[in-house]
Amino acid sequence: MGINRGKKWVSAGMLFLVCLMLSSQASGEPVRKAIISKIRGAVEVKIKEEPWKPAKMGMVLHELDEIRTAKGGFAQTLLDDGASTGKLEIKENSHVRFHTMTLDPASGDKNTLVDVALGKVKVHAQKLRDQSKFEVNTPTAVLGIRGTIFEVSVSEEKPPGSQENTSQ
């Protein structure tokens, strides 16, 4: 009986180790983040599928999270620790989604895609290494960046030449 009980403990221990190894592999790539470093006025975040809630200083956003500012609002986010990838200054009446934020653990290359659905965002992108990519997507353009500072603006206005559907 004592030997059987010992075998069960060894089996349980081995099963635990296998589960631990599988869970660490399932988490995959290292997690990248955007940290809210400045807030002024009304700023809200949408984390995963949760409803919109007020943003707070130091709040951490990940891939697919969103941030929006109201009239008079402003937010600054640092991309990765110490803004090693860059930072975004999100002006009033803006809506931004962190579409893609990946890191290749083998090469250290980062893939960043930020969707600007509405408003004005000033992007401070650090110089990229090797195969890293930093892109800003708007409803009408995709901007590839290799290290610069620029501002992108998206308005609700219809582009010239577009027609509004008035049929009923």
WOQUIJO-V462755 format. One record per residue. PSI is psi in whole degrees, -180 to 180 (* if undefined). D_FIRST is the distance of its C-alpha to the first C-alpha in Angstrom with 2 decimals. Layout:
psi = {PSI:PSI}
d_first = {D_FIRST:D_FIRST}
This chain:
psi = {-42:-37:-42:-42:-39:-41:-38:-41:-41:-44:-44:-41:-42:-41:-42:-46:-41:-45:-41:-44:-43:-39:-34:-32:-34:-30:-20:-130:154:148:133:162:162:129:129:115:-19:143:138:132:-156:117:133:155:152:111:122:-129:13:160:163:142:159:138:154:149:137:-4:141:129:147:-176:134:-1:158:156:141:150:147:-178:129:-2:159:143:146:133:139:126:113:173:128:24:38:-24:-31:-169:157:132:108:112:179:153:44:158:119:141:133:86:-52:130:85:161:126:112:-27:-46:-21:3:141:143:116:126:119:127:124:103:-31:146:-159:131:130:124:128:96:128:158:133:154:148:-117:13:151:141:117:146:125:131:173:-20:-4:157:124:122:133:140:3:96:178:129:167:138:140:133:122:166:-11:149:140:154:140:-10:151:142:138:113:5:150:*}
d_first = {0.00:3.84:5.51:5.23:6.33:8.77:10.08:10.84:12.73:14.53:15.47:16.72:18.60:20.20:21.22:22.80:24.73:26.00:27.19:28.86:30.64:31.83:33.16:35.10:36.60:37.49:39.55:41.71:44.90:45.58:47.11:50.84:52.63:55.99:56.46:59.19:61.28:64.43:65.30:68.66:69.46:67.41:64.53:61.60:58.44:56.36:52.79:50.93:51.74:52.33:55.83:58.40:58.10:60.13:59.44:58.64:59.23:56.24:54.74:52.83:53.62:51.83:52.56:54.11:54.85:58.47:60.99:64.39:67.26:69.93:73.62:73.94:70.25:68.95:65.59:64.62:61.30:60.05:58.27:55.26:54.95:58.39:60.10:59.20:59.97:62.75:63.64:65.13:67.83:67.72:71.08:72.00:71.49:68.99:65.78:63.40:60.10:57.79:57.26:55.50:54.00:51.84:51.06:50.17:47.63:48.61:52.37:52.74:55.18:55.57:56.66:58.35:60.13:61.70:63.37:66.47:67.26:70.03:71.83:72.39:69.87:70.67:68.25:67.79:65.87:64.90:65.63:62.95:61.23:60.88:59.74:59.27:61.05:62.44:64.15:65.78:66.13:68.86:69.95:72.65:71.44:68.60:69.32:67.61:67.63:67.22:67.97:70.77:71.80:73.22:73.54:72.87:74.30:73.55:75.78:75.63:79.08:79.54:80.45:84.11:84.89:81.98:82.92:81.63:80.87:83.37:83.03:82.10}
